[in-house]
Amino acid sequence: MLISSVLSTGLSSFSNPTTIGPMYPGVGVEWLLVIIIFVAWLGWQIYQFRSEGKELKRQAEHFRKVGLDKVMKADIHRDTMQ
Amino acid sequence: MSSLPDALNVIFTEAYYWITVVMMFLIHVGFCTYEVGVARRKNAMTVVMKNTMLIPLVTVTFFFFGWWVYFAFSNVPFNGGFIDAPFALPWGELMGGPHMGGGADANAPIWARLNGVFWAAFLLFSWTTASIISGAVMERIRTGAFFMFAVLVGSFTWILDASWGWNPAGWMVQLMGYHDAYASGVVHAIAGGSALGILLVLGPRIGKFGPKGEVRTILPHNPWLVTIGLFLIFTGFWGFYAACNIPIFDIDSTDGVFYSATNIYLMPTTLSGITFNFILSLSGGLMAAYIVSKGDPFWTYSGGLCGIISASAGNDLYHPVIAFGVGGAGAAFAYVLHGFVERRFKIDDPVGAVAVHGYGGFFGTVVAGFILWGYPAANPTSEGVAWFATAEGQPMINPLGNIIGAIIMFWVLGFIPCYALARVLKRFNMLRVPREVELAGFDTAKYGDPYPYFPHVETEFDQIEREHAKDKH
């Protein structure tokens, strides 16, 4: 039922436009679409924040190991610091 | 729509807002260009990505709750309760894309055509508020922390203030007679106040202030790109002004019919009039900033922007010469205050966002209350609630309403929420990048040099930073 709602427009004719309301697929299950994208957004924020935290920690350790002064002198070859 | 005049009105309005959205995209292009130009070479790509990714994040959250907040909160907490706004709920049919207007909802024929374009126009304002903050906090904030501020301001606090003070039914308009036609306070003061709240907790970039508190100059990596960015913002600002109007509306409150453009409060203005005022306030800002900054390109361009922002609260009704004067005064005020705050409180705002948007917006909101004292602010939604009313019973624009309004925008909804969130993030060490990464550069390990074919010339500030790099703390 859910799948058929999402995958079907529910419309097979445009001949009487005054009676036509929503034209998108998924009428009646908008709540489900909203939940899916809400979870996707929240997951993205959490993933981004965690992965950035790990990456910053890794970079800071790397710069300490290589020597910060050396990294800053190596301005023209910054790509070698990756 | 079965009548041609109705169809022309609605579909013209739909097309009008659609075009404003396209124009307002240029504001964001301008902010990206401007900000990347101000950034140092070692941070350029991170700055671009930070400013780019706020677009989808503010967009999805504005879809989830921002648009609903605008309609639902206009009477909260002082003029009633929540207002039902089914067309703004994310699961509502009228938020669902293509819709022909049929169905049980009597407003469906109009909202089916206008909901998406209205939503997008407000969304572009949301991007702007978030992007204003982006420049102020660059080169030391964690990107993920910035995204949280972007969502907080872009999808909640600014649209809450718009619901209160930028909506004909908003309680600030109905009770206080608050007037802010082109968002000096509603968009700019709140963004500037938010940025200041974050900056106080975030602190300056390493080396910005010397051991005796002297202010050091950190050169932009590309000064002319900064000016192009500001030019693009000027251009996009036209779309912003247009989007703040209703293009066709019957303004005759008697039985007659008289169509006009209106401001956001459904009070009459003309596109012709605001065109005068937009350009004159830009000119006033440019001329004043050129003088006070002694021809500094960065501050001259920023002064032009600040001129528009300062006059925006009243540019629906000002004489062009008044717009010119207010724009010039606002730009000079913001420039002088920026210098004072930077020296006195050691606030490091690389793009002058707090000054241009915050001080300029606050100034413009307050000034409009005096200059437009006595004009009707909006039609009353209920009798006798306005603190000051016109002879016909409409809430009246007045200095007190706009002074309190400016304080609400800058301090209550701008500064306080962002200061609080910044304190929480700092408490958990989530606000600022590690010292090593800040000194080495955000791009150094992640993106590499954005100009691989051009040698780097060491500046005086690079040497200062290298001295800091030797410190072990």
Interface residues (C-beta under 8 A of the other chain):
Chain A: P17 T18 T19 I20 G21 P22 M23 Y24 G26 V27 E30 W31 L33 V34 I37 F38 W41 W44 Q45 Q48 F49 E52 G53 E55 L56 K57 Q59 A60 H62 F63 R64 L68 D69 V71 M72 K73 D75 I76 R78 D79 M81 Q82
Chain B: S2 K42 L57 V60 T61 F64 P90 W91 G92 E93 M95 G96 G97 P98 H99 M100 G101 G102 G103 A108 A112 R142 T143 G144 A145 F147 M148 V151 M430 V433 P434 R435 E436 V437 L439 A440 G441 D443 T444 A445 K446 G448 D449 P452 P455 H456 E458 D462 E465 R466 A469 K470
